Amino acid sequence: MKKRIVLTGGGTAGHVTPHLSLIPRLREMGYDIHYIGTENGIERQMMAKFPDITYHAVKSGKLRRYFSLQNFTDPFRVIWGALQSVGLMLKLRPDVCFSKGGFVSVPVVVGAWLCRVPAVCHESDLTPGLANRICSKFATKIATTFPECAKALGAKGVHTGTPLRPELFRGSRAAGLALAGFDGSKPVLLMTGGSLGAQSVNKCLRESLPKLLPHMDVLHLCGKGNLDESLASTPGYCQKEFLSEEMTDALAVADIVLSRAGSNTLSELLALHKPMLLVPYPLGASRGDQIENAKSYAREGLARVLMQEDMTPDTMTEGLLNLLAEKDELKARLEAYPVQDGTDAVLNLIQNAQK
């Protein structure tokens, strides 16, 4: 009889992307794959390209850490979503549920637990998010990207790393140079993570260009609507709003990387052995997870960190020139780090949860 798995997670792309590495392997292992997400979330858009995966929508409330009138109504949406999930679990009778987190995962994991379907969750950040803290009470195991997080979760925590999509490793340096219009005579800085919330980093990098460009070419992924037309013809500087399929080539051409400190991005840069200068989201713009992620990488000697409150064109220039000078040392540490792609380890947890 064909095995069946329910995947869940959503709210942001980071709660969906690791599924993309698992799906081809789950197919090879003979699973019938179903996905439970919200009615209009990004997870529905990202799963739409997989015609063989059946998508099911449930209600869910957002888990907020601040006051909102919706805090009084969203618990009822979560309860309704859990009841919907119970109905789906009884109908689908899956062998296992795998959750990547986000607020939609709570009713799904609770519904799986009520139907005695084993659930495995994954936490990308150094400290568990609110959704996974709730789900941990109902899950069999919680896979983690960071060893500190596995330790904090106790007996259920397992340090696996993050599942990474296989195409990540197929990028071409030559294609990356052609994409950016660089001749390869200078090292390349890639700035990524320039979408929502990174305008300050975009601005600082652009103000640093006069001192950076004599030493390196700059491929700047600045986010939708953030192009600066006045810099369009600057030699050695290429700006793109975002990249999709070509992102692997951009990563392949990068000698050093300037980035925010989102866990999925960090996992990819670690696996590709890219020396990085991290500018985490400040505490006022997040729950502080990026700061903790960045500090963990700095403690391990895997990255250098520039706090946003300390960021100026001078400190950014100094940080990037220092990163370039010590890139070989950092690359050696990245190559030696024991946990890289977590796909196999997570798949083993999924398999073992059914025994």
N, C-alpha and C positions, 0 to 999 in steps of 0.2 A: 504494500500500500504506500502511495506517495506521501512523503512527509510534508507538513504544512507549517509555515512560520508567519507570524504577524509582526511586522515592523511598525514602529511608531516614533514620533519625535517631530518637533516643529517650532515655529515661532521665528526662527532665524535660519539662514542657510547652514550655519555651523551645527545645528541640530539635525541636519539632513545629510550633509555631504559625506560623513563616514559610511552611511548606508550604501553609497555608490560603489565603494570598494568591496562591500560584502555581497551585493546582489549577484555579480557574475559568479562568484564562488558558491553562493547558495544554489544557483541554478545548476552548476556542475554537480553539486551534492544531491540533486534531485528534489529540492524543495519546491512546493507550490507556495508562491509568495503573495501575501496580502499586506496592505498598508492602511493603517488607521491614522487619520489626521483631522485637521479642522476643515470646515467647509471652504474657506477662502484663503488659507494660509500658503506660505511659500512652499511648504512641503507638497501641496497638491500640484503646484506648477512644476516642481522638480520631478515628481513621479509621473507626470503626464507623458514623458518621453519613453516610458516603459510600458508598451501595450500589453505585455504578459502579466503585469502586476495589477491586481484588482484593488482599487482605492475605495475606502469606506470613510465617510465623514461623520464625526461626532461633535457634540457641543463641548466647549471647554471654557473655563474662565481664566483670566490672567492672574498670576500670583504676584501681587504687588507688595513692595516694602514701604509704600507711602500711602497717605490717606487719599481715598477716592470713593465717591458714592457707589461706584461699581463694586467695591469690596463687599458691599452688603448683598449684591445680587449674584456675583460670580460664583460663590460657593454652591448656589443652587444649580448653576450651569455645570459645575464640576460633578455634582451628584447626578444630574441628568445624563451627562456624558458617561459616567460610570455605569449607569443602567443601560445606556445604549451599547456600551462595550461588553457588558455581560450578555446582552442579546446576541451580539456578533460572535463572542466566544462560544456560546452555546450553538450557534448556527454553523460556524466554521470548524469548531473543534480542533484548533491548532495544537501542534506538539509543543510549541514554545513561542514565547514573545520576546522580542528584542527592542529595547527602548534606548534612544539616543538623548532623551531629555527634552526640556522645554515644557511649557505648561500643559500642552495637549497630552503629554505622556502620563500625567497623574491619573485621569479617569481610566485610561487604557490598562495601565499596570494594576490598578485596583480591581478593575473588571477581570483581568486575568487571574489575579489571586483568588477572587471570589469563585471562579470556575475551576480552580486548582490547575491552572495552566502555569508552568514554571516561567518566570520572567528574569531575563538578564538585562541589566542597564549598563550604560557607559557614561562616565563623567569625564569631560575634557579638561576642566580647570583644576587648579591646585587645591581649592576648597570646594566641597560639593555645593551645587546650586540648590535653591529651595525646592525645586521640583524633584530632584534626585534625593534630597534628604527625606522627602515624604515617601518617594517610591522605594527607598531602601528598606522600609519596614515591610514591604510586600514582595520584594525581589529575592531571588535565590542568590545571585552574585551581582556585585557592582564592579565592572571593569573600569580602570582608571588610566589616564595618561601620565599622571605624576605619582611617584612613589609616596609622597607625603599624603596625597588624598587617599590612597589605599590604606595607609596606616590609620588615618582618621576614621575610616569607615569600619574598622575592626575586622572581625572574622569574614564578613561578606566582601571586603575590598580585595581586589586582585590587580596588581600593576601589570598592565598589558601593553601600554602604548595606544596610539590612535590608529584605527584602520585607515590605510591610505590607498587612494585609487591607483591602479597599476600604470595608467598612462602618465602619471606624474614623473616617472623615471624614463620616459621616452622622448624628452625634449631634445632639441638640436641647437647647439651653440651657433652653428652657421645660420640656421633659420632665425635665431634670435638677433644676430647681427643684421641680417637682411631686414627683419621687421623694424628695427630701430634706425636703420640707415647708418650704422657704425662700421668702421673699417677694421676694428679689432686691434688697433695699435695701442690702445689704452685699456686699462681695466674698466669694468662696467659696474656701476652702482644701480641697483634696482630699488626703487621706492614703491612699496605695495601697501595695501591697507588704507588707501586714500579716499575712501567713500565717506559715508556719513560720520561726522565727528572728527575728521582728520584735516579739516581745512587749515588749522593752525600749523600742522606739520607741512602741508603743501606750501603754505606761505613762507615758512622758515627755510625750507629747502630751496625755493626759488630765490630767496634773498641771499642764499649761500652760494649760488651758482658761480659768480665771478671768481671765488677762491677755490671752488671744487673742480671746475672744468679744465684747468691746466693739468690736473692730475688724473682725471677719470671722465669717462662718458657717463651720462645719467639717463636712464630709462625710467620715466616717472609715470606711474599709474595713479592718476589723481582723483578718480571718481567721476561719476556722471555729473555733467554741468560745471566741472571745475577746470576746464582748459583755460589757459592764458594765451590768447592769440598774439599778444605782444612779444611772446618768446618763441613763436612758431618757427622762425628761421635761425634760431641760435645754434651754432655748430656744436656738436657733441651733446645736445639735449633733445630728447624725444619724449613727448608727453602723449599719453593715451588715457581716455576715460576709464576703460576697463578692458580686459581681455578674457576670452573664453577658451576656445581650443588652443589659441596661441600662447596661453599662459605658461604651458610647460616649456616652450622655447624661450620665453622671457626669463624663467627661472634657470634654464640651462646656460644662458649667456651671462648671468649675474656672477660677478666675482665677490661682491659684498652686497648686503641688503639692509635697507632702512625700512622698518616696519613697526606697526602697532604690535601688541602682544597677545592677540587672540590665540587660543590654544591650538586650533586646527592649523593656522598659518605656521605657528611655531613647530608643530609636529612635522609639517612638510619641509620646512627649512632645515630642521634637524636631520631628517632622513636624506636630504640632498646635500648635507654637509656645507651649508652656506653660512659663512661668518656674518653676524647680524648685529646691528645697533637698534635697540628696541626703545620706542617711546610709548609706554603704556597709557591707556586712557586714564586721566586723573580720577581721583576718588569721587569727585562731585558728579562725574559723568557716567559712573558705573558703580557696581557693588565692590569694586576694588580687586576683582579677579585678575585683571590684566597686570596690575602692579605685582600681585603675588606670583603670577606666572613668570614675569620678567625677572623678579628677584631670585626665583628658583633657578632659572637658567644662568643667571650671573653667579650664583653660589657654586654651580657645577662647572663654571668656566666655559660655558657654551655660548655666551653672548655678552655684549656690553650694553649698558642701560643708560639712557638719558631721560630723566624725569621731565615731564612737560613744563613744570614750573621753573626748571633750570634751562629750558630750551631757548636759545638765541641763535642768530646766524653764526656768531663766533663759537659757541659751545657745540653746535651741530657740526660746523666745519672741523673743529678740533677732534670731535668724536669720530667722524668719518675718516679723516686722515690717519688717526691712530688705528682705527679698525683695518684700514688698508695695509698699514705697516705690519700689523700682527696677524694678518689673515691666515697665513700658513700655520701658525701656532694654534689658532682657534679651529681651523679645519681639522687638524690632527685630533683635537679633543672631541669634535663632533663625530668623526669617524670611529673613535674608540668607545663612544657611548653605547651601553649594552642594549637598550630597548629602542628600536627604530619603528618599523612598520608593525602595527599591532593586529593586523588582519587575522593571522593564523591563531594567535592567542585568544582573540575574541571568538572566533569560530569554534575553538576547542571548548570554551565556556558554554557556548550555545549547545553544542553536542552533549556535553556532560550534564547539563541541566535537565536533560530528558531522561537520564538514567535513574 
